[in-house]
Amino acid sequence: MKTRRLILKAILISTLLFLLVSIPNFNAGQQSILRGVVSDREGAPLKNAKITFRDPSRGTTFSFKSDKGGKFIKIGIPPSLYVVRVELDAYFLFKTQFRVRLGMEESLKITLEKIPPKIDEDKNLAEGTDFFKQGKYQEAIKSFEKVTYRFPENSQAFYNLGLSHLRSGDIDEAIISLEKVIELKPDLVEAYFALGECYFNKEDNDKAMAAFSKASELQPDNAKAYYNLGIIYNKYNKTEEALNSFEKSIELNPEFSSVYYQAALASIKMGDFKKAIQFFEEFLRLEPNAAETNQVKAMIEELKKK
């Protein structure tokens, strides 16, 4: 009898084990699979990007990284609405929401935007600036051209290039760069000064005046703008307008020595010798060791006789 009970018990255990093995694993067929790829704007794969899935409802987080082909896979991720973050050095943080559904194979394609380099940290900018200070304008041009290639939307890069061309004597190339500056940043006063100087050197007085007028419009308190306008008026033999511009420049900056010299010359043309003497004397006060000192003193003595 005891032997029979043992046999029945063994049969029962075997039957239960058979039933357990035979029951299908429904959960295995319902696992969610997530596949994805991380790339840049050109479609190049990005490896070692950190992908983080956070489930706000449960407070759970899953993190993994992309492989050398930019791909990643996660099997068995619970279904939910996730907040997704993708991080990689030198790229902007990517953030989105993504829903994982039960038993589905999901696909996620992520494109990261590269963080642009800062122009202030560009080695060619520093190199070009040093060359410019040393008067090595051709070397400066080569350096600044590299900067404009990497920063095609940066007005300062083109301004540096234009000024280097101007100082090297290549006026036409300077104008091209400076026009680009104004296209990128229409309110950059320095660009109009440089452009006015270019056209003045080309004896295109109309365009020079237009550039300097725009500078004075943008900065009505800029003494140099009115000084430059006075020089152009002088070239047009518009002496009264020239003198008015010089006087406006003096009003804005009484310590601007060069303008007194030009104002004195304009006053002589106007026949106002007394005012010319005053301007010359003020010039000498500000520039006692100027190259023109002896000439100016002689002119003062001559004007006093008149």
Kinemage of the C-alpha trace (Angstrom):
@kinemage 1
@onewidth
@group {chain A} dominant
@subgroup {mainchain}
@vectorlist {calphas} color= white
{ca met a 1} P 0.000 0.000 0.000
{ca lys a 2} L 2.814 2.345 0.890
{ca thr a 3} L 4.586 1.527 -2.366
{ca arg a 4} L 1.400 2.340 -4.303
{ca arg a 5} L 1.113 5.772 -2.656
{ca leu a 6} L 4.713 6.550 -3.556
{ca ile a 7} L 4.107 5.588 -7.178
{ca leu a 8} L 0.960 7.766 -7.362
{ca lys a 9} L 2.845 10.698 -5.811
{ca ala a 10} L 5.674 10.391 -8.364
{ca ile a 11} L 3.142 10.294 -11.217
{ca leu a 12} L 1.424 13.428 -9.854
{ca ile a 13} L 4.724 15.353 -9.583
{ca ser a 14} L 5.722 14.337 -13.116
{ca thr a 15} L 2.340 15.469 -14.433
{ca leu a 16} L 2.649 18.871 -12.731
{ca leu a 17} L 6.160 19.371 -14.124
{ca phe a 18} L 4.916 18.502 -17.602
{ca leu a 19} L 2.069 20.981 -17.316
{ca leu a 20} L 4.405 23.756 -16.141
{ca val a 21} L 6.775 23.222 -19.044
{ca ser a 22} L 3.903 23.002 -21.522
{ca ile a 23} L 2.229 26.337 -20.499
{ca pro a 24} L 3.209 29.032 -23.025
{ca asn a 25} L 5.201 32.043 -21.702
{ca phe a 26} L 2.795 34.827 -22.665
{ca asn a 27} L 5.046 37.518 -21.102
{ca ala a 28} L 7.966 36.557 -23.335
{ca gly a 29} L 5.907 37.295 -26.430
{ca gln a 30} L 4.720 40.606 -25.013
{ca gln a 31} L 8.124 42.157 -24.246
{ca ser a 32} L 8.695 45.595 -25.802
{ca ile a 33} L 11.796 46.059 -27.926
{ca leu a 34} L 13.335 49.453 -28.553
{ca arg a 35} L 15.812 50.027 -31.364
{ca gly a 36} L 17.330 53.338 -32.402
{ca val a 37} L 20.183 55.234 -33.969
{ca val a 38} L 21.947 58.488 -33.108
{ca ser a 39} L 23.494 60.570 -35.902
{ca asp a 40} L 24.507 64.150 -36.739
{ca arg a 41} L 22.837 66.436 -39.295
{ca glu a 42} L 24.852 64.885 -42.134
{ca gly a 43} L 23.714 61.389 -41.158
{ca ala a 44} L 27.055 60.296 -39.691
{ca pro a 45} L 26.611 57.859 -36.768
{ca leu a 46} L 27.539 59.092 -33.307
{ca lys a 47} L 28.954 56.581 -30.833
{ca asn a 48} L 28.912 56.779 -27.022
{ca ala a 49} L 25.853 59.019 -26.954
{ca lys a 50} L 24.139 58.556 -23.597
{ca ile a 51} L 20.433 57.785 -24.024
{ca thr a 52} L 18.271 58.077 -20.913
{ca phe a 53} L 14.612 57.009 -20.676
{ca arg a 54} L 12.811 58.359 -17.589
{ca asp a 55} L 9.318 57.265 -16.640
{ca pro a 56} L 7.810 60.183 -14.626
{ca ser a 57} L 4.820 58.075 -13.539
{ca arg a 58} L 6.965 55.369 -11.928
{ca gly a 59} L 10.109 57.347 -11.197
{ca thr a 60} L 12.228 54.744 -12.995
{ca thr a 61} L 15.154 55.445 -15.341
{ca phe a 62} L 16.937 53.400 -18.014
{ca ser a 63} L 20.270 54.515 -19.501
{ca phe a 64} L 22.423 53.034 -22.253
{ca lys a 65} L 24.880 54.203 -24.923
{ca ser a 66} L 25.023 54.078 -28.699
{ca asp a 67} L 27.603 51.777 -30.284
{ca lys a 68} L 30.197 52.709 -32.915
{ca gly a 69} L 27.477 52.592 -35.566
{ca gly a 70} L 25.352 54.997 -33.538
{ca lys a 71} L 22.851 52.207 -32.794
{ca phe a 72} L 21.244 51.105 -29.535
{ca ile a 73} L 18.762 48.407 -28.465
{ca lys a 74} L 16.799 47.806 -25.279
{ca ile a 75} L 14.729 44.643 -24.785
{ca gly a 76} L 12.055 44.403 -22.143
{ca ile a 77} L 11.539 48.085 -21.479
{ca pro a 78} L 8.189 48.503 -19.686
{ca pro a 79} L 5.442 50.224 -21.688
{ca ser a 80} L 4.946 53.868 -20.722
{ca leu a 81} L 5.347 57.461 -21.880
{ca tyr a 82} L 9.018 58.310 -21.363
{ca val a 83} L 11.023 61.528 -21.260
{ca val a 84} L 14.063 60.883 -23.445
{ca arg a 85} L 17.402 62.685 -23.081
{ca val a 86} L 20.369 62.165 -25.374
{ca glu a 87} L 23.741 63.620 -24.364
{ca leu a 88} L 27.094 63.728 -26.131
{ca asp a 89} L 30.077 66.035 -25.675
{ca ala a 90} L 30.230 68.924 -28.203
{ca tyr a 91} L 26.553 68.450 -29.118
{ca phe a 92} L 23.411 70.170 -27.899
{ca leu a 93} L 21.239 68.206 -25.464
{ca phe a 94} L 18.403 66.391 -27.254
{ca lys a 95} L 15.145 66.022 -25.350
{ca thr a 96} L 11.783 64.577 -26.382
{ca gln a 97} L 8.910 62.326 -25.273
{ca phe a 98} L 8.466 58.784 -26.587
{ca arg a 99} L 5.780 56.181 -25.908
{ca val a 100} L 6.711 52.510 -25.614
{ca arg a 101} L 3.779 50.161 -26.253
{ca leu a 102} L 3.245 46.689 -24.850
{ca gly a 103} L 4.695 43.914 -26.973
{ca met a 104} L 5.727 46.250 -29.792
{ca glu a 105} L 9.085 46.810 -31.468
{ca glu a 106} L 9.666 50.562 -31.474
{ca ser a 107} L 12.123 52.546 -33.559
{ca leu a 108} L 13.656 55.877 -32.623
{ca lys a 109} L 15.881 58.014 -34.841
{ca ile a 110} L 17.757 60.843 -33.091
{ca thr a 111} L 19.648 63.684 -34.772
{ca leu a 112} L 22.027 65.752 -32.651
{ca glu a 113} L 23.062 69.325 -33.424
{ca lys a 114} L 26.747 70.112 -33.000
{ca ile a 115} L 27.558 73.025 -30.700
{ca pro a 116} L 29.318 75.626 -32.869
{ca pro a 117} L 32.805 76.640 -31.733
{ca lys a 118} L 33.216 80.056 -30.129
{ca ile a 119} L 34.998 82.559 -32.334
{ca asp a 120} L 36.834 84.029 -29.335
{ca glu a 121} L 38.520 80.665 -28.840
{ca asp a 122} L 39.577 80.292 -32.486
{ca lys a 123} L 43.352 79.991 -32.812
{ca asn a 124} L 43.392 81.596 -36.282
{ca leu a 125} L 41.597 84.659 -34.923
{ca ala a 126} L 44.292 85.161 -32.284
{ca glu a 127} L 47.006 84.458 -34.839
{ca gly a 128} L 45.540 86.913 -37.358
{ca thr a 129} L 45.186 89.606 -34.697
{ca asp a 130} L 48.857 89.249 -33.773
{ca phe a 131} L 49.910 89.473 -37.437
{ca phe a 132} L 47.755 92.580 -37.885
{ca lys a 133} L 49.328 94.307 -34.877
{ca gln a 134} L 52.768 93.566 -36.321
{ca gly a 135} L 51.786 95.044 -39.682
{ca lys a 136} L 52.026 91.630 -41.370
{ca tyr a 137} L 48.808 92.108 -43.295
{ca gln a 138} L 49.208 89.305 -45.836
{ca glu a 139} L 49.727 86.781 -43.044
{ca ala a 140} L 46.764 88.293 -41.195
{ca ile a 141} L 44.612 87.884 -44.306
{ca lys a 142} L 45.442 84.174 -44.546
{ca ser a 143} L 44.513 83.641 -40.894
{ca phe a 144} L 41.294 85.660 -41.063
{ca glu a 145} L 40.211 83.863 -44.252
{ca lys a 146} L 40.284 80.605 -42.280
{ca val a 147} L 38.160 82.241 -39.589
{ca thr a 148} L 35.528 83.408 -42.099
{ca tyr a 149} L 35.418 79.899 -43.563
{ca arg a 150} L 34.562 78.428 -40.160
{ca phe a 151} L 32.324 81.339 -39.121
{ca pro a 152} L 30.564 82.418 -42.343
{ca glu a 153} L 27.896 84.338 -40.420
{ca asn a 154} L 30.220 86.253 -38.110
{ca ser a 155} L 30.483 89.960 -38.943
{ca gln a 156} L 33.612 90.510 -36.824
{ca ala a 157} L 35.512 87.857 -38.784
{ca phe a 158} L 34.766 89.602 -42.087
{ca tyr a 159} L 35.532 93.022 -40.578
{ca asn a 160} L 38.993 91.821 -39.533
{ca leu a 161} L 39.550 90.409 -43.010
{ca gly a 162} L 38.342 93.602 -44.699
{ca leu a 163} L 40.527 95.833 -42.550
{ca ser a 164} L 43.557 93.651 -43.286
{ca his a 165} L 42.899 93.949 -47.019
{ca leu a 166} L 42.509 97.713 -46.625
{ca arg a 167} L 45.804 98.088 -44.782
{ca ser a 168} L 47.555 95.866 -47.318
{ca gly a 169} L 46.364 98.155 -50.117
{ca asp a 170} L 43.960 95.689 -51.728
{ca ile a 171} L 40.973 98.042 -51.723
{ca asp a 172} L 38.663 95.978 -53.925
{ca glu a 173} L 38.983 92.887 -51.719
{ca ala a 174} L 38.499 95.087 -48.668
{ca ile a 175} L 35.230 96.421 -50.095
{ca ile a 176} L 33.949 92.878 -50.734
{ca ser a 177} L 34.593 91.854 -47.128
{ca leu a 178} L 33.215 95.075 -45.656
{ca glu a 179} L 30.044 94.881 -47.738
{ca lys a 180} L 29.605 91.377 -46.303
{ca val a 181} L 29.986 92.841 -42.811
{ca ile a 182} L 27.202 95.330 -43.449
{ca glu a 183} L 25.010 92.570 -44.868
{ca leu a 184} L 25.483 90.572 -41.655
{ca lys a 185} L 25.394 93.515 -39.235
{ca pro a 186} L 23.944 96.712 -40.768
{ca asp a 187} L 24.525 98.767 -37.610
{ca leu a 188} L 28.278 98.152 -37.223
{ca val a 189} L 29.641 101.713 -37.363
{ca glu a 190} L 33.275 100.639 -37.750
{ca ala a 191} L 32.417 98.902 -41.038
{ca tyr a 192} L 31.096 102.160 -42.508
{ca phe a 193} L 34.238 104.015 -41.438
{ca ala a 194} L 36.437 101.419 -43.122
{ca leu a 195} L 34.221 101.309 -46.206
{ca gly a 196} L 34.282 105.103 -46.426
{ca glu a 197} L 38.069 105.016 -46.250
{ca cys a 198} L 38.131 102.451 -49.076
{ca tyr a 199} L 36.015 104.615 -51.360
{ca phe a 200} L 37.959 107.729 -50.371
{ca asn a 201} L 41.180 105.987 -51.442
{ca lys a 202} L 39.512 105.038 -54.732
{ca glu a 203} L 38.445 108.700 -55.096
{ca asp a 204} L 34.821 107.614 -55.211
{ca asn a 205} L 33.743 110.537 -53.082
{ca asp a 206} L 30.001 109.961 -53.422
{ca lys a 207} L 30.203 106.461 -51.936
{ca ala a 208} L 32.693 107.638 -49.330
{ca met a 209} L 30.319 110.370 -48.226
{ca ala a 210} L 27.413 107.918 -48.143
{ca ala a 211} L 29.410 105.591 -45.856
{ca phe a 212} L 30.520 108.359 -43.488
{ca ser a 213} L 27.002 109.853 -43.446
{ca lys a 214} L 25.623 106.454 -42.429
{ca ala a 215} L 28.221 106.274 -39.651
{ca ser a 216} L 27.162 109.692 -38.313
{ca glu a 217} L 23.522 108.616 -38.566
{ca leu a 218} L 24.180 105.488 -36.512
{ca gln a 219} L 26.347 107.354 -33.989
{ca pro a 220} L 25.417 111.036 -34.007
{ca asp a 221} L 27.843 111.660 -31.136
{ca asn a 222} L 30.846 110.223 -32.999
{ca ala a 223} L 33.378 112.992 -33.645
{ca lys a 224} L 35.330 110.952 -36.171
{ca ala a 225} L 32.288 110.565 -38.428
{ca tyr a 226} L 31.903 114.334 -38.759
{ca tyr a 227} L 35.637 114.748 -39.229
{ca asn a 228} L 35.560 112.312 -42.145
{ca leu a 229} L 32.552 114.075 -43.630
{ca gly a 230} L 34.449 117.360 -43.435
{ca ile a 231} L 37.349 115.839 -45.381
{ca ile a 232} L 34.970 114.702 -48.154
{ca tyr a 233} L 33.271 118.098 -48.293
{ca asn a 234} L 36.703 119.667 -48.691
{ca lys a 235} L 37.400 117.441 -51.667
{ca tyr a 236} L 34.152 118.639 -53.211
{ca asn a 237} L 35.208 122.231 -52.476
{ca lys a 238} L 32.167 122.577 -50.225
{ca thr a 239} L 34.166 124.568 -47.708
{ca glu a 240} L 31.291 125.854 -45.607
{ca glu a 241} L 29.848 122.348 -45.156
{ca ala a 242} L 33.343 121.079 -44.377
{ca leu a 243} L 33.877 123.703 -41.679
{ca asn a 244} L 30.466 122.964 -40.160
{ca ser a 245} L 31.375 119.281 -39.960
{ca phe a 246} L 34.752 120.052 -38.372
{ca glu a 247} L 33.149 122.321 -35.803
{ca lys a 248} L 30.597 119.640 -34.980
{ca ser a 249} L 33.461 117.192 -34.501
{ca ile a 250} L 35.203 119.640 -32.150
{ca glu a 251} L 31.998 120.080 -30.200
{ca leu a 252} L 31.735 116.332 -29.691
{ca asn a 253} L 35.419 115.809 -28.878
{ca pro a 254} L 37.401 118.963 -27.969
{ca glu a 255} L 40.579 116.873 -27.537
{ca phe a 256} L 40.575 115.569 -31.124
{ca ser a 257} L 43.691 117.389 -32.357
{ca ser a 258} L 43.600 116.590 -36.091
{ca val a 259} L 40.245 118.262 -36.594
{ca tyr a 260} L 41.637 121.663 -35.482
{ca tyr a 261} L 44.246 121.543 -38.229
{ca gln a 262} L 41.626 120.794 -40.886
{ca ala a 263} L 39.242 123.389 -39.460
{ca ala a 264} L 41.998 126.000 -39.685
{ca leu a 265} L 42.602 125.207 -43.373
{ca ala a 266} L 38.870 125.417 -44.075
{ca ser a 267} L 38.695 128.783 -42.255
{ca ile a 268} L 41.535 130.134 -44.423
{ca lys a 269} L 39.542 129.143 -47.523
{ca met a 270} L 36.547 130.965 -46.046
{ca gly a 271} L 38.696 134.065 -45.452
{ca asp a 272} L 38.243 133.953 -41.682
{ca phe a 273} L 41.911 134.316 -40.673
{ca lys a 274} L 41.172 135.077 -37.042
{ca lys a 275} L 39.296 131.785 -36.613
{ca ala a 276} L 42.045 129.966 -38.519
{ca ile a 277} L 44.654 131.286 -36.054
{ca gln a 278} L 42.519 130.083 -33.122
{ca phe a 279} L 42.222 126.618 -34.618
{ca phe a 280} L 45.959 126.412 -35.337
{ca glu a 281} L 46.840 127.530 -31.809
{ca glu a 282} L 44.551 124.896 -30.340
{ca phe a 283} L 46.189 122.300 -32.561
{ca leu a 284} L 49.630 123.305 -31.228
{ca arg a 285} L 48.371 123.127 -27.656
{ca leu a 286} L 47.233 119.547 -28.177
{ca glu a 287} L 50.132 118.499 -30.440
{ca pro a 288} L 53.197 120.570 -29.430
{ca asn a 289} L 55.577 118.034 -30.985
{ca ala a 290} L 53.649 117.315 -34.184
{ca ala a 291} L 55.516 117.057 -37.478
{ca glu a 292} L 53.532 120.066 -38.694
{ca thr a 293} L 54.485 122.269 -35.742
{ca asn a 294} L 56.998 124.555 -37.528
{ca gln a 295} L 54.758 124.834 -40.561
{ca val a 296} L 51.761 125.745 -38.416
{ca lys a 297} L 53.739 128.397 -36.497
{ca ala a 298} L 54.860 129.971 -39.760
{ca met a 299} L 51.276 129.988 -41.041
{ca ile a 300} L 50.084 131.670 -37.847
{ca glu a 301} L 52.641 134.461 -38.269
{ca glu a 302} L 51.627 134.897 -41.889
{ca leu a 303} L 47.942 135.028 -40.992
{ca lys a 304} L 48.568 137.629 -38.277
{ca lys a 305} L 50.091 139.906 -40.884
{ca lys a 306} L 46.883 139.689 -42.873
